[in-house]
Amino acid sequence: MTEQMPQGSIVRIARENGNQESPEPLDLPSRVRELRKSRGLTLEQAAGQAGLARSTLSKIENGQMSPTYEALKKLATGLEISVPQLFTPPIREKVNGRMALTRNDEGTGHATATYEHEMLGGSLTKKTMLPYRARVRARSMEEFDGWVRHDGEEFLYVLTGVVRLYTEFYEPVEMRRGDSAYYDATMGHNVISLSPEDATILWVTSLV
């Protein structure tokens, strides 16, 4: 782990590599059809549960008619969802079944003057969380070039050793193995090791 990177750059790189795409306009007919099929319902069954005529539901799914609000309420009831869910794109449904396994010490390494990061789950793209293990090299705040801060929220869990978490708006806190903290990452934050050896921590940063 020898590559030198500026503080906080791993979060920026992860965001840039996420390839987040703007959602496409919702296609209500396709959405209704997808919801019905995901529940294993035929047109007759879904129409029956919704109290609609089969022909009405068929026309809705084929874009041949615009349903009234009353029809939407019946349809939502039949599909056991709320009306707003009919208009919510199934973004998460497109990435079902993803998994990335990272063996011990096989993560991608990025070293800085104060931390030695090991990125976890690196094979997955479009992640909404950035998990990484860090060896804390710093022993004082003077070793940092100001506060680390970035968008999103962050979770910190101490794996080994003793650390001190400094934050912009709170008193410094000493943390030991098993202790954790969840905080707004736009607030300045830095971590130093209080142990004779480098402490290790797990960090999980949101990317959305």
MDTraj code that builds the backbone (N, CA, C; nanometers):
import mdtraj as md
import numpy as np

residues = "MET THR GLU GLN MET PRO GLN GLY SER ILE VAL ARG ILE ALA ARG GLU ASN GLY ASN GLN GLU SER PRO GLU PRO LEU ASP LEU PRO SER ARG VAL ARG GLU LEU ARG LYS SER ARG GLY LEU THR LEU GLU GLN ALA ALA GLY GLN ALA GLY LEU ALA ARG SER THR LEU SER LYS ILE GLU ASN GLY GLN MET SER PRO THR TYR GLU ALA LEU LYS LYS LEU ALA THR GLY LEU GLU ILE SER VAL PRO GLN LEU PHE THR PRO PRO ILE ARG GLU LYS VAL ASN GLY ARG MET ALA LEU THR ARG ASN ASP GLU GLY THR GLY HIS ALA THR ALA THR TYR GLU HIS GLU MET LEU GLY GLY SER LEU THR LYS LYS THR MET LEU PRO TYR ARG ALA ARG VAL ARG ALA ARG SER MET GLU GLU PHE ASP GLY TRP VAL ARG HIS ASP GLY GLU GLU PHE LEU TYR VAL LEU THR GLY VAL VAL ARG LEU TYR THR GLU PHE TYR GLU PRO VAL GLU MET ARG ARG GLY ASP SER ALA TYR TYR ASP ALA THR MET GLY HIS ASN VAL ILE SER LEU SER PRO GLU ASP ALA THR ILE LEU TRP VAL THR SER LEU VAL".split()
xyz = np.array([
    [0.0839, -0.1183, 0.0000],
    [0.0000, 0.0000, 0.0000],
    [0.0882, 0.1243, 0.0000],
    [0.1324, 0.1672, -0.1143],
    [0.2280, 0.2761, -0.1230],
    [0.1755, 0.3977, -0.1958],
    [0.0629, 0.3847, -0.2626],
    [0.0113, 0.4980, -0.3408],
    [-0.0314, 0.6106, -0.2484],
    [0.0195, 0.7304, -0.2711],
    [-0.0127, 0.8449, -0.1882],
    [-0.1327, 0.9192, -0.2462],
    [-0.2311, 0.9489, -0.1631],
    [-0.3508, 1.0180, -0.2087],
    [-0.3875, 1.1258, -0.1089],
    [-0.4439, 1.2378, -0.1544],
    [-0.4875, 1.3431, -0.0634],
    [-0.5972, 1.2919, 0.0287],
    [-0.6091, 1.3525, 0.1453],
    [-0.7126, 1.3128, 0.2403],
    [-0.8514, 1.3259, 0.1783],
    [-0.9356, 1.2276, 0.2046],
    [-1.0736, 1.2319, 0.1578],
    [-1.0917, 1.1988, 0.0117],
    [-0.9843, 1.1747, -0.0618],
    [-0.9983, 1.1543, -0.2061],
    [-1.0636, 1.0212, -0.2395],
    [-1.0553, 0.9219, -0.1502],
    [-1.1160, 0.7918, -0.1818],
    [-1.2672, 0.8025, -0.1932],
    [-1.3275, 0.8891, -0.1122],
    [-1.4722, 0.9084, -0.1214],
    [-1.5066, 0.9761, -0.2525],
    [-1.4267, 1.0786, -0.2903],
    [-1.4526, 1.1484, -0.4173],
    [-1.4382, 1.0532, -0.5345],
    [-1.3338, 0.9700, -0.5336],
    [-1.3124, 0.8746, -0.6428],
    [-1.4265, 0.7744, -0.6495],
    [-1.4718, 0.7267, -0.5343],
    [-1.5822, 0.6300, -0.5332],
    [-1.7084, 0.6901, -0.5917],
    [-1.7334, 0.8180, -0.5608],
    [-1.8515, 0.8846, -0.6165],
    [-1.8382, 0.8999, -0.7668],
    [-1.7178, 0.9378, -0.8135],
    [-1.6981, 0.9591, -0.9566],
    [-1.7061, 0.8290, -1.0339],
    [-1.6661, 0.7190, -0.9712],
    [-1.6693, 0.5894, -1.0393],
    [-1.8032, 0.5202, -1.0282],
    [-1.8973, 0.5832, -0.9545],
    [-2.0249, 0.5169, -0.9321],
    [-2.1130, 0.5133, -1.0546],
    [-2.0896, 0.6036, -1.1514],
    [-2.1701, 0.6094, -1.2728],
    [-2.3181, 0.6183, -1.2420],
    [-2.3522, 0.7010, -1.1455],
    [-2.4935, 0.7158, -1.1123],
    [-2.5662, 0.7806, -1.2289],
    [-2.6734, 0.7210, -1.2704],
    [-2.7481, 0.7704, -1.3844],
    [-2.8782, 0.8338, -1.3393],
    [-2.9237, 0.9351, -1.4104],
    [-3.0517, 0.9968, -1.3787],
    [-3.1639, 0.9001, -1.4142],
    [-3.2639, 0.8839, -1.3242],
    [-3.3722, 0.7913, -1.3535],
    [-3.4526, 0.8353, -1.4749],
    [-3.4979, 0.7395, -1.5533],
    [-3.5793, 0.7696, -1.6695],
    [-3.7215, 0.8008, -1.6256],
    [-3.7963, 0.8780, -1.7048],
    [-3.9355, 0.9064, -1.6705],
    [-4.0139, 0.7764, -1.6515],
    [-4.1016, 0.7760, -1.5524],
    [-4.1758, 0.6550, -1.5220],
    [-4.2752, 0.6203, -1.6314],
    [-4.2776, 0.4941, -1.6703],
    [-4.3737, 0.4403, -1.7662],
    [-4.4791, 0.3665, -1.6841],
    [-4.5925, 0.4329, -1.6569],
    [-4.6942, 0.3750, -1.5688],
    [-4.7460, 0.2401, -1.6190],
    [-4.7791, 0.2248, -1.7479],
    [-4.8258, 0.0938, -1.7939],
    [-4.7255, -0.0176, -1.7644],
    [-4.5995, 0.0069, -1.7920],
    [-4.4964, -0.0939, -1.7660],
    [-4.4816, -0.1187, -1.6167],
    [-4.4936, -0.0130, -1.5370],
    [-4.4819, -0.0260, -1.3916],
    [-4.5935, -0.1133, -1.3369],
    [-4.7159, -0.0903, -1.3831],
    [-4.8298, -0.1709, -1.3363],
    [-4.8109, -0.3169, -1.3766],
    [-4.7696, -0.3392, -1.5012],
    [-4.7488, -0.4764, -1.5485],
    [-4.6391, -0.5467, -1.4672],
    [-4.5329, -0.4725, -1.4391],
    [-4.4216, -0.5298, -1.3627],
    [-4.4644, -0.5659, -1.2213],
    [-4.5421, -0.4774, -1.1581],
    [-4.5902, -0.5041, -1.0231],
    [-4.6813, -0.6264, -1.0204],
    [-4.7683, -0.6364, -1.1203],
    [-4.8605, -0.7514, -1.1253],
    [-4.7829, -0.8813, -1.1438],
    [-4.6902, -0.8824, -1.2387],
    [-4.6157, -1.0058, -1.2667],
    [-4.5234, -1.0439, -1.1525],
    [-4.4691, -0.9441, -1.0820],
    [-4.3801, -0.9749, -0.9699],
    [-4.4543, -1.0448, -0.8570],
    [-4.5867, -1.0306, -0.8564],
    [-4.6692, -1.0968, -0.7563],
    [-4.7311, -1.2263, -0.8079],
    [-4.6956, -1.2622, -0.9292],
    [-4.7441, -1.3867, -0.9870],
    [-4.8921, -1.3865, -1.0178],
    [-4.9470, -1.2700, -1.0510],
    [-5.0900, -1.2581, -1.0765],
    [-5.1195, -1.2496, -1.2261],
    [-5.2246, -1.3156, -1.2685],
    [-5.2726, -1.2999, -1.4055],
    [-5.3547, -1.1713, -1.4123],
    [-5.3902, -1.1306, -1.5339],
    [-5.4766, -1.0137, -1.5486],
    [-5.6076, -1.0324, -1.4739],
    [-5.6651, -1.1524, -1.4892],
    [-5.7929, -1.1799, -1.4231],
    [-5.7799, -1.1704, -1.2712],
    [-5.6736, -1.2299, -1.2176],
    [-5.6557, -1.2301, -1.0728],
    [-5.6320, -1.0902, -1.0184],
    [-5.5444, -1.0136, -1.0849],
    [-5.5150, -0.8782, -1.0381],
    [-5.6373, -0.7884, -1.0493],
    [-5.7112, -0.8028, -1.1602],
    [-5.8320, -0.7223, -1.1782],
    [-5.9354, -0.7565, -1.0722],
    [-5.9478, -0.8853, -1.0419],
    [-6.0425, -0.9282, -0.9408],
    [-6.0089, -0.8723, -0.8031],
    [-5.8795, -0.8770, -0.7679],
    [-5.8381, -0.8243, -0.6378],
    [-5.8572, -0.6736, -0.6285],
    [-5.8470, -0.6063, -0.7432],
    [-5.8593, -0.4605, -0.7444],
    [-6.0036, -0.4142, -0.7631],
    [-6.0926, -0.5070, -0.7986],
    [-6.2305, -0.4670, -0.8242],
    [-6.2457, -0.3927, -0.9548],
    [-6.1591, -0.4264, -1.0519],
    [-6.1650, -0.3651, -1.1842],
    [-6.1991, -0.4706, -1.2883],
    [-6.2515, -0.4261, -1.4003],
    [-6.2763, -0.5188, -1.5102],
    [-6.1419, -0.5586, -1.5713],
    [-6.1350, -0.6842, -1.6194],
    [-6.0109, -0.7313, -1.6813],
    [-5.9721, -0.6411, -1.7983],
    [-6.0718, -0.5998, -1.8761],
    [-6.0450, -0.5155, -1.9923],
    [-5.9877, -0.3806, -1.9508],
    [-6.0336, -0.3284, -1.8371],
    [-5.9815, -0.1996, -1.7883],
    [-5.8351, -0.2115, -1.7522],
    [-5.8013, -0.3175, -1.6784],
    [-5.6615, -0.3373, -1.6391],
    [-5.5734, -0.3604, -1.7613],
    [-5.6247, -0.4339, -1.8575],
    [-5.5490, -0.4592, -1.9793],
    [-5.5199, -0.3289, -2.0539],
    [-5.6190, -0.2420, -2.0609],
    [-5.6001, -0.1135, -2.1288],
    [-5.4992, -0.0256, -2.0551],
    [-5.5017, -0.0323, -1.9215],
    [-5.4052, 0.0454, -1.8427],
    [-5.2636, -0.0032, -1.8707],
    [-5.2445, -0.1355, -1.8708],
    [-5.1120, -0.1931, -1.8930],
    [-5.0612, -0.1705, -2.0348],
    [-5.1515, -0.1519, -2.1278],
    [-5.1116, -0.1315, -2.2669],
    [-5.1121, 0.0161, -2.3068],
    [-5.1344, 0.1019, -2.2083],
    [-5.1312, 0.2447, -2.2345],
    [-5.2449, 0.2942, -2.3200],
    [-5.3573, 0.2204, -2.3191],
    [-5.4711, 0.2580, -2.4022],
    [-5.5710, 0.3462, -2.3286],
    [-5.5478, 0.3667, -2.1984],
    [-5.6343, 0.4562, -2.1230],
    [-5.5579, 0.5092, -2.0025],
    [-5.5939, 0.6300, -1.9628],
    [-5.5356, 0.6900, -1.8430],
    [-5.6298, 0.6641, -1.7266],
    [-5.5849, 0.5905, -1.6248],
    [-5.6746, 0.5570, -1.5143],
    [-5.7122, 0.6774, -1.4303],
    [-5.8343, 0.6776, -1.3811],
    [-5.8777, 0.7821, -1.2890],
    [-5.8116, 0.7575, -1.1539],
    [-5.8215, 0.8561, -1.0663],
    [-5.7630, 0.8384, -0.9326],
    [-5.8329, 0.7247, -0.8587],
    [-5.9647, 0.7113, -0.8771],
    [-6.0373, 0.6027, -0.8113],
    [-5.9858, 0.4678, -0.8600],
    [-5.9582, 0.4565, -0.9907],
    [-5.9053, 0.3318, -1.0450],
    [-5.7656, 0.3043, -0.9902],
    [-5.6841, 0.4091, -0.9745],
    [-5.5512, 0.3925, -0.9188],
    [-5.5575, 0.3438, -0.7746],
    [-5.6544, 0.3976, -0.6971],
    [-5.6685, 0.3542, -0.5582],
    [-5.7074, 0.2076, -0.5516],
    [-5.7986, 0.1662, -0.6387],
    [-5.8397, 0.0253, -0.6422],
    [-5.7231, -0.0645, -0.6827],
    [-5.6474, -0.0173, -0.7813],
    [-5.5344, -0.0950, -0.8298],
    [-5.4289, -0.1105, -0.7212],
    [-5.4009, -0.0027, -0.6507],
    [-5.3021, -0.0072, -0.5435],
    [-5.3471, -0.1027, -0.4337],
    [-5.4769, -0.0972, -0.3998],
    [-5.5301, -0.1877, -0.2981],
    [-5.5162, -0.3329, -0.3420],
    [-5.5468, -0.3595, -0.4694],
    [-5.5372, -0.4961, -0.5202],
    [-5.3951, -0.5479, -0.5209],
    [-5.2983, -0.4593, -0.5429],
    [-5.1571, -0.4997, -0.5458],
    [-5.0926, -0.4880, -0.4086],
    [-5.1700, -0.4445, -0.3102],
    [-5.1246, -0.4313, -0.1714],
    [-5.0086, -0.3331, -0.1582],
    [-5.0217, -0.2192, -0.2245],
    [-4.9231, -0.1123, -0.2139],
    [-4.9985, 0.0194, -0.1995],
    [-4.9252, 0.1285, -0.1786],
    [-4.9873, 0.2601, -0.1718],
    [-4.9905, 0.3207, -0.3119],
    [-5.0762, 0.4184, -0.3313],
    [-5.0841, 0.4839, -0.4620],
    [-4.9494, 0.5441, -0.5035],
    [-4.8765, 0.6134, -0.4135],
    [-4.7471, 0.6686, -0.4557],
    [-4.6493, 0.5629, -0.5067],
    [-4.6603, 0.4399, -0.4544],
    [-4.5693, 0.3346, -0.4996],
    [-4.5916, 0.2969, -0.6456],
    [-4.7100, 0.3272, -0.6970],
    [-4.7350, 0.3021, -0.8391],
    [-4.6473, 0.3915, -0.9262],
    [-4.6079, 0.5054, -0.8695],
    [-4.5303, 0.6025, -0.9458],
    [-4.3838, 0.6091, -0.9021],
    [-4.3421, 0.5104, -0.8234],
    [-4.2033, 0.5056, -0.7774],
    [-4.1249, 0.4082, -0.8627],
    [-4.0263, 0.4541, -0.9381],
    [-3.9461, 0.3642, -1.0222],
    [-3.8777, 0.2582, -0.9361],
    [-3.8784, 0.1335, -0.9788],
    [-3.8183, 0.0242, -0.9009],
    [-3.6665, 0.0217, -0.9160],
    [-3.6002, 0.1295, -0.8707],
    [-3.4555, 0.1406, -0.8902],
    [-3.3819, 0.0239, -0.8278],
    [-3.4158, -0.0107, -0.7053],
    [-3.3409, -0.1144, -0.6360],
    [-3.3692, -0.2538, -0.6910],
    [-3.4826, -0.2703, -0.7539],
    [-3.5146, -0.4025, -0.8051],
    [-3.4225, -0.4435, -0.9188],
    [-3.3542, -0.3481, -0.9804],
    [-3.2687, -0.3790, -1.0934],
    [-3.1339, -0.4362, -1.0519],
    [-3.1020, -0.4305, -0.9227],
    [-2.9705, -0.4768, -0.8793],
    [-2.9811, -0.5889, -0.7762],
    [-3.0889, -0.6641, -0.7784],
    [-3.1054, -0.7749, -0.6854],
    [-2.9961, -0.8783, -0.7056],
    [-2.9536, -0.9401, -0.5957],
    [-2.8626, -1.0529, -0.6052],
    [-2.7162, -1.0170, -0.6191],
    [-2.6786, -0.8910, -0.5996],
    [-2.5375, -0.8547, -0.6121],
    [-2.4622, -0.8910, -0.4842],
    [-2.3368, -0.9291, -0.4995],
    [-2.2540, -0.9579, -0.3838],
    [-2.1077, -0.9454, -0.4223],
    [-2.0270, -0.8981, -0.3300],
    [-1.8828, -0.8917, -0.3516],
    [-1.8141, -0.9464, -0.2277],
    [-1.7277, -1.0443, -0.2449],
    [-1.6539, -1.1047, -0.1345],
    [-1.5111, -1.0524, -0.1368],
    [-1.4651, -0.9999, -0.0248],
    [-1.3274, -0.9530, -0.0133],
    [-1.2582, -1.0335, 0.0956],
    [-1.1613, -1.1151, 0.0576],
    [-1.0858, -1.1946, 0.1543],
    [-0.9964, -1.1042, 0.2390],
    [-0.9591, -1.1546, 0.3553],
    [-0.8729, -1.0788, 0.4445],
    [-0.7435, -1.0363, 0.3736],
    [-0.7123, -0.9081, 0.3848],
    [-0.5913, -0.8497, 0.3258],
    [-0.5908, -0.8523, 0.1735],
    [-0.7072, -0.8691, 0.1097],
    [-0.7139, -0.8680, -0.0360],
    [-0.7859, -0.7453, -0.0901],
    [-0.8116, -0.6474, -0.0053],
    [-0.8754, -0.5252, -0.0512],
    [-0.7764, -0.4381, -0.1267],
    [-0.8270, -0.3393, -0.1965],
    [-0.7426, -0.2468, -0.2718],
    [-0.6854, -0.1420, -0.1773],
    [-0.5536, -0.1256, -0.1784],
    [-0.4887, -0.0378, -0.0839],
    [-0.4675, 0.1035, -0.1342],
    [-0.4902, 0.2021, -0.0467],
    [-0.4615, 0.3428, -0.0733],
    [-0.4040, 0.4017, 0.0540],
    [-0.2796, 0.4451, 0.0499],
    [-0.2129, 0.4982, 0.1685],
    [-0.2055, 0.6495, 0.1648],
    [-0.2154, 0.7107, 0.2818],
    [-0.1940, 0.8544, 0.2966],
    [-0.0963, 0.8729, 0.4120],
    [-0.0639, 0.9971, 0.4430],
    [0.0297, 1.0228, 0.5518],
    [-0.0292, 0.9869, 0.6874],
    [-0.1620, 0.9845, 0.6978],
    [-0.2264, 0.9626, 0.8269],
    [-0.3028, 0.8310, 0.8371],
    [-0.3459, 0.7765, 0.7235],
    [-0.4214, 0.6517, 0.7228],
    [-0.3671, 0.5577, 0.6152],
    [-0.3904, 0.4298, 0.6366],
    [-0.3616, 0.3307, 0.5338],
    [-0.4930, 0.2574, 0.5081],
    [-0.5578, 0.2881, 0.3963],
    [-0.6913, 0.2375, 0.3675],
    [-0.6871, 0.1074, 0.2888],
    [-0.7809, 0.0195, 0.3182],
    [-0.8010, -0.1018, 0.2386],
    [-0.9468, -0.1028, 0.1948],
    [-0.9705, -0.0768, 0.0665],
    [-1.1058, -0.0686, 0.0151],
    [-1.1677, -0.2076, 0.0069],
    [-1.2930, -0.2199, 0.0490],
    [-1.3647, -0.3473, 0.0506],
    [-1.4807, -0.3438, -0.0496],
    [-1.5160, -0.4601, -0.1050],
    [-1.6268, -0.4651, -0.2007],
    [-1.5976, -0.3890, -0.3271],
    [-1.4721, -0.3836, -0.3677],
    [-1.4328, -0.3011, -0.4803],
    [-1.4841, -0.3464, -0.6155],
    [-1.5270, -0.4728, -0.6284],
    [-1.5710, -0.5225, -0.7587],
    [-1.7104, -0.4748, -0.7965],
    [-1.7852, -0.4207, -0.6996],
    [-1.9207, -0.3733, -0.7288],
    [-1.9181, -0.2284, -0.7750],
    [-1.9939, -0.1987, -0.8806],
    [-2.0100, -0.0610, -0.9266],
    [-2.1446, -0.0077, -0.8785],
    [-2.1622, 0.1224, -0.8868],
    [-2.2874, 0.1881, -0.8473],
    [-2.3252, 0.1548, -0.7035],
    [-2.2260, 0.1473, -0.6156],
    [-2.2532, 0.1231, -0.4739],
    [-2.3162, 0.2470, -0.4121],
    [-2.3934, 0.2268, -0.3076],
    [-2.4470, 0.3387, -0.2313],
    [-2.3736, 0.3541, -0.0990],
    [-2.2837, 0.2584, -0.0687],
    [-2.2009, 0.2664, 0.0505],
    [-2.0569, 0.2353, 0.0113],
    [-1.9631, 0.2987, 0.0790],
    [-1.8216, 0.2736, 0.0555],
    [-1.7612, 0.2171, 0.1847],
    [-1.7372, 0.0853, 0.1903],
    [-1.6770, 0.0262, 0.3104],
    [-1.5257, 0.0150, 0.2949],
    [-1.4521, 0.0457, 0.3992],
    [-1.3076, 0.0295, 0.3936],
    [-1.2512, 0.0161, 0.5352],
    [-1.1435, -0.0617, 0.5421],
    [-1.0718, -0.0790, 0.6675],
    [-0.9533, 0.0168, 0.6661],
    [-0.9233, 0.0767, 0.7796],
    [-0.8148, 0.1749, 0.7837],
    [-0.7219, 0.1475, 0.9008],
    [-0.5923, 0.1549, 0.8736],
    [-0.4914, 0.1535, 0.9786],
    [-0.4597, 0.2987, 1.0094],
    [-0.4773, 0.3374, 1.1352],
    [-0.4617, 0.4766, 1.1741],
    [-0.3157, 0.5024, 1.2123],
    [-0.2467, 0.5782, 1.1282],
    [-0.1062, 0.6093, 1.1516],
    [-0.0869, 0.7336, 1.2371],
    [-0.1787, 0.8283, 1.2236],
    [-0.1626, 0.9586, 1.2901],
    [-0.1658, 0.9439, 1.4420],
    [-0.0823, 1.0267, 1.5097],
    [-0.0790, 1.0276, 1.6555],
    [-0.1166, 1.1643, 1.7134],
    [-0.1362, 1.2621, 1.6258],
    [-0.1764, 1.3946, 1.6732],
    [-0.2501, 1.4678, 1.5622],
    [-0.3276, 1.5679, 1.6016],
    [-0.4045, 1.6462, 1.5046],
    [-0.3130, 1.7278, 1.4140],
    [-0.1930, 1.7581, 1.4612],
    [-0.1003, 1.8377, 1.3815],
    [-0.0567, 1.7675, 1.2539],
    [-0.0790, 1.6357, 1.2473],
    [-0.0394, 1.5600, 1.1287],
    [-0.1382, 1.5749, 1.0137],
    [-0.2548, 1.6332, 1.0428],
    [-0.3572, 1.6503, 0.9400],
    [-0.3491, 1.7891, 0.8787],
    [-0.3811, 1.7971, 0.7525],
    [-0.3874, 1.9248, 0.6827],
    [-0.5304, 1.9770, 0.6901],
    [-0.5740, 2.0107, 0.8107],
    [-0.7103, 2.0570, 0.8318],
    [-0.8065, 1.9407, 0.8518],
    [-0.9360, 1.9729, 0.8541],
    [-1.0404, 1.8726, 0.8739],
    [-1.0636, 1.7912, 0.7478],
    [-1.1006, 1.6649, 0.7660],
    [-1.1541, 1.5843, 0.6565],
    [-1.3048, 1.6031, 0.6580],
    [-1.3629, 1.6315, 0.5442],
    [-1.5090, 1.6477, 0.5355],
    [-1.5527, 1.6159, 0.3928],
    [-1.6710, 1.5597, 0.3796],
    [-1.7246, 1.5231, 0.2487],
    [-1.8738, 1.5001, 0.2627],
    [-1.9435, 1.4876, 0.1515],
    [-2.0881, 1.4663, 0.1550],
    [-2.1212, 1.3304, 0.2169],
    [-2.2449, 1.3157, 0.2617],
    [-2.2937, 1.1864, 0.3100],
    [-2.2809, 1.1699, 0.4602],
    [-2.3091, 1.0494, 0.5043],
    [-2.2983, 1.0112, 0.6440],
    [-2.1921, 0.9037, 0.6567],
    [-2.1422, 0.8828, 0.7789],
    [-2.0318, 0.7895, 0.7961],
    [-2.0482, 0.7112, 0.9260],
    [-2.0074, 0.5839, 0.9205],
    [-2.0104, 0.4955, 1.0372],
    [-1.8688, 0.4483, 1.0642],
    [-1.8253, 0.4596, 1.1879],
    [-1.6907, 0.4200, 1.2279],
    [-1.7006, 0.3126, 1.3360],
    [-1.6227, 0.2047, 1.3204],
    [-1.6224, 0.0953, 1.4189],
    [-1.4769, 0.0588, 1.4490],
    [-1.4401, 0.0585, 1.5761],
    [-1.3024, 0.0300, 1.6145],
    [-1.2790, -0.1208, 1.6175],
    [-1.1814, -0.1656, 1.5392],
    [-1.1485, -0.3075, 1.5314],
    [-1.0403, -0.3463, 1.6314],
    [-0.9327, -0.2701, 1.6359],
    [-0.8239, -0.2968, 1.7308],
    [-0.7667, -0.1652, 1.7812],
    [-0.7091, -0.1702, 1.9009],
    [-0.6433, -0.0530, 1.9551],
    [-0.7392, 0.0482, 2.0151],
    [-0.6839, 0.1667, 2.0391],
    [-0.7599, 0.2769, 2.0978],
    [-0.7421, 0.3995, 2.0085],
    [-0.8500, 0.4688, 1.9770],
    [-0.8426, 0.5879, 1.8932],
    [-0.9093, 0.7048, 1.9626],
    [-0.8839, 0.8228, 1.9100],
    [-0.9563, 0.9415, 1.9549],
    [-1.0198, 1.0034, 1.8317],
    [-1.1512, 1.0196, 1.8376],
    [-1.2264, 1.0785, 1.7272],
    [-1.2462, 1.2271, 1.7554],
    [-1.1931, 1.3088, 1.6654],
    [-1.2120, 1.4528, 1.6726],
    [-1.3195, 1.4924, 1.5727],
    [-1.4134, 1.5745, 1.6149],
    [-1.5151, 1.6263, 1.5242],
    [-1.5282, 1.7767, 1.5441],
    [-1.5782, 1.8424, 1.4440],
    [-1.5812, 1.9886, 1.4404],
    [-1.6706, 2.0502, 1.5478],
    [-1.7786, 1.9820, 1.5835],
    [-1.8772, 2.0418, 1.6733],
    [-1.8937, 1.9683, 1.8053],
    [-1.8111, 1.8658, 1.8311],
    [-1.8216, 1.7899, 1.9556],
    [-1.6848, 1.7787, 2.0213],
    [-1.6847, 1.7497, 2.1507],
    [-1.5598, 1.7260, 2.2214],
    [-1.4968, 1.5957, 2.1702],
    [-1.3643, 1.5865, 2.1679],
    [-1.2987, 1.4619, 2.1255],
    [-1.3430, 1.3457, 2.2141],
    [-1.3569, 1.2278, 2.1542],
    [-1.3985, 1.1098, 2.2303],
    [-1.2984, 0.9966, 2.2100],
    [-1.2666, 0.9278, 2.3185],
    [-1.1777, 0.8120, 2.3123],
    [-1.2620, 0.6881, 2.2840],
    [-1.2182, 0.6064, 2.1911],
    [-1.2942, 0.4894, 2.1502],
    [-1.2035, 0.3664, 2.1514],
    [-1.2578, 0.2558, 2.2014],
    [-1.1841, 0.1307, 2.2091],
    [-1.2512, 0.0233, 2.1244],
    [-1.1874, -0.0923, 2.1169],
    [-1.2385, -0.2026, 2.0361],
    [-1.3869, -0.2278, 2.0648],
    [-1.4668, -0.2311, 1.9594],
    [-1.6106, -0.2536, 1.9730],
    [-1.6930, -0.1273, 1.9809],
    [-1.6291, -0.0125, 2.0062],
    [-1.7017, 0.1143, 2.0091],
    [-1.7292, 0.1607, 1.8657],
    [-1.8358, 0.2376, 1.8489],
    [-1.8707, 0.2855, 1.7147],
    [-1.9277, 0.4267, 1.7226],
    [-1.9261, 0.4936, 1.6096],
    [-1.9827, 0.6282, 1.5997],
    [-2.0449, 0.6451, 1.4619],
    [-2.1563, 0.7158, 1.4564],
    [-2.2280, 0.7452, 1.3317],
    [-2.2442, 0.8965, 1.3272],
    [-2.1989, 0.9592, 1.2186],
    [-2.1999, 1.1045, 1.2163],
    [-2.2175, 1.1592, 1.0746],
    [-2.2510, 1.2862, 1.0705],
    [-2.2647, 1.3597, 0.9447],
    [-2.1242, 1.3891, 0.8931],
    [-2.0903, 1.3354, 0.7752],
    [-1.9541, 1.3483, 0.7236],
    [-1.9225, 1.4873, 0.6692],
    [-2.0234, 1.5746, 0.6565],
    [-1.9941, 1.7124, 0.6166],
    [-1.9344, 1.7900, 0.7331],
    [-1.9483, 1.7352, 0.8537],
    [-1.8837, 1.7919, 0.9714],
    [-1.7381, 1.7483, 0.9718],
    [-1.6461, 1.8419, 0.9933],
    [-1.5049, 1.8071, 0.9952],
    [-1.4764, 1.6950, 1.0937],
    [-1.3911, 1.5986, 1.0552],
    [-1.3600, 1.4862, 1.1426],
    [-1.2207, 1.4309, 1.1126],
    [-1.1524, 1.3864, 1.2165],
    [-1.0220, 1.3217, 1.2058],
    [-1.0098, 1.2175, 1.3164],
    [-0.9279, 1.1165, 1.2936],
    [-0.9070, 1.0105, 1.3919],
    [-0.7575, 0.9901, 1.4112],
    [-0.7146, 0.9784, 1.5382],
    [-0.5754, 0.9467, 1.5664],
    [-0.5701, 0.8205, 1.6518],
    [-0.4566, 0.7524, 1.6501],
    [-0.4371, 0.6332, 1.7312],
    [-0.3730, 0.6720, 1.8636],
    [-0.4252, 0.6198, 1.9738],
    [-0.3676, 0.6421, 2.1060],
    [-0.2863, 0.5216, 2.1514],
    [-0.2884, 0.4135, 2.0728],
    [-0.2182, 0.2912, 2.1083],
    [-0.0710, 0.2998, 2.0671],
    [0.0143, 0.2220, 2.1314],
    [0.1536, 0.2139, 2.0863],
    [0.1613, 0.1663, 1.9416],
    [0.0717, 0.0739, 1.9065],
    [0.0634, 0.0256, 1.7696],
    [-0.0446, 0.1029, 1.6947],
    [-0.0424, 0.0945, 1.5613],
    [-0.1484, 0.1586, 1.4823],
    [-0.2813, 0.0906, 1.5116],
    [-0.3837, 0.1697, 1.5419],
    [-0.5179, 0.1140, 1.5600],
    [-0.5780, 0.0841, 1.4233],
    [-0.6755, -0.0058, 1.4182],
    [-0.7466, -0.0339, 1.2934],
    [-0.8955, -0.0109, 1.3156],
    [-0.9578, 0.0477, 1.2146],
    [-1.1005, 0.0788, 1.2226],
    [-1.1695, 0.0389, 1.0930],
    [-1.2992, 0.0182, 1.1028],
    [-1.3835, -0.0036, 0.9846],
    [-1.4625, 0.1227, 0.9624],
    [-1.4595, 0.1737, 0.8396],
    [-1.5371, 0.2910, 0.8027],
    [-1.6365, 0.2522, 0.6942],
    [-1.7592, 0.3004, 0.7038],
    [-1.8592, 0.2837, 0.5985],
    [-1.9171, 0.4216, 0.5694],
    [-1.8979, 0.4668, 0.4459],
    [-1.9406, 0.6002, 0.4058],
    [-2.0532, 0.5913, 0.3030],
    [-2.1583, 0.6694, 0.3215],
    [-2.2663, 0.6710, 0.2237],
    [-2.2223, 0.7497, 0.1022],
    [-2.2668, 0.7051, -0.0157],
    [-2.2304, 0.7697, -0.1412],
    [-2.3486, 0.8392, -0.2059],
    [-2.4620, 0.8464, -0.1364],
    [-2.5796, 0.9128, -0.1912],
    [-2.6280, 1.0170, -0.0932],
])
top = md.Topology()
chain = top.add_chain()
for i, resn in enumerate(residues, 1):
    res = top.add_residue(resn, chain, resSeq=i)
    for name in ("N", "CA", "C"):
        top.add_atom(name, md.element.get_by_symbol(name[0]), res)
traj = md.Trajectory(xyz[None], top)
